[in-house]
Amino acid sequence: MISVVVCTYNRAQTLRRMLDSFFSQQDLTRLDHEVIVVDNNSTDDTAKVAWEFSDKPRFFYVLEGSQGLSCARNRGLAESAGDFVSFLDDDVIVDPQWLANLQKCLDETNADAVGGKVDLKFLTPPPSWLGSLFRMHLAELDLASTRLVGLNGSGYSGCNVTFRKQTLRHAGGFDEKLGRAGAQLACYEDTVVLHRIESAGGKMVYDPAVRVEHLIGPDRLTWPYFKRLFLGQGVSLARLEIEGEVMSHLISLISGLGLGGVFRGYLESHCKPTRIFLLERRPPTSKLVMLILLDLAFLVAALFKLLLISVFSGDLYRRKSGQASVLTAASRTLHRWKIFSEIFR
């Protein structure tokens, strides 16, 4: 059985659209599944909307009191009865064959994790500068036209991802120190889980037939929203130690700047993350100093790239992308220093 977990927070209207689309799927009754709506302390009509679907077979509503998307996801995992657990956002529209295609993928691939395609559906026209970087941060995902095995240096969108339950539990579930909590736009809780599973030898499959549309309202099409998003990304990165992660970002920053040869080869040799964990315990001082120095190098590279863009390019998307890199780099450096200060206070 597949347990479909929908974590929600103050999105009653989009939740109704999401559930309507889910229960409108073709051949749904022949597929073994359950739906669990996890309400993360919503103050709107979320509970009322959820109970509109209470007559559906194996539909469950639970209230999770601990604030945070990771807390809600872990509650859904704990409540689930299926061998597989799918996480869908409360603002997606499910393809008419979503569950059938997911079941087919699981049957044919024996995957430990399945990432599905995510198309963006804008409720208002997007701004002209909304290029690929920003679309990716709105959860757009289109890795291939056919199934693809492995993360291949990428990742899957957390708004449409499925795990073998035993594998997800073995990976530790979702770290509750990461992820969004209320209005705070932190991230990477799903990325950490995916890389832990892959590092342990789990089979990862991307299947474009397991498709959803992600509804994007006008509130998420403004530059202030993206500034909050990239600042939150920096905070999340500061909480993590990812071997090779800093090098990966440096590679993306120097691309197109004419920096090659031995230096670029050295960076590329360190670009694949090999472990991810939170900086919870007291790490060696030398490790934190090294991380802070790398963060500063990332910040300098981001500032240099933004300077070059400002001088040589009038393209608004490039300028916004450069500003995003600086926001993330500055936020990460400041919060990494804060962690350093707190540990050795």
Secondary structure, DSSP 8 states (H G I E B T S, - for coil): -EEEEEEESS-HHHHHHHHHHHHT-TTGGGS-EEEEEEE-S--SSHHHHHHTTTTSTTEEEEE--S-SHHHHHHHHHHH--SSEEEEEETTEEE-TTHHHHHHHHHHHH--SEEEEEEEEEESS---TT--HHHHHHTT-B---SS-EES-TT----TTEEEEEHHHHHHTTS--TTSS-BTTB----HHHHHHHHHHHTT--EEEEEEEEEEEEE-GGGSSHHHHHHHHHHHHHHHHTEEETTHHHHHHHHHHTTTT--HHHHHHHHTT-S---EEE--S---HHHHHHHHHHHHHHHHHHHHHHHHHHHH---HHHHHHHHHHHHHHHHHHHHHHHHHHHHT-
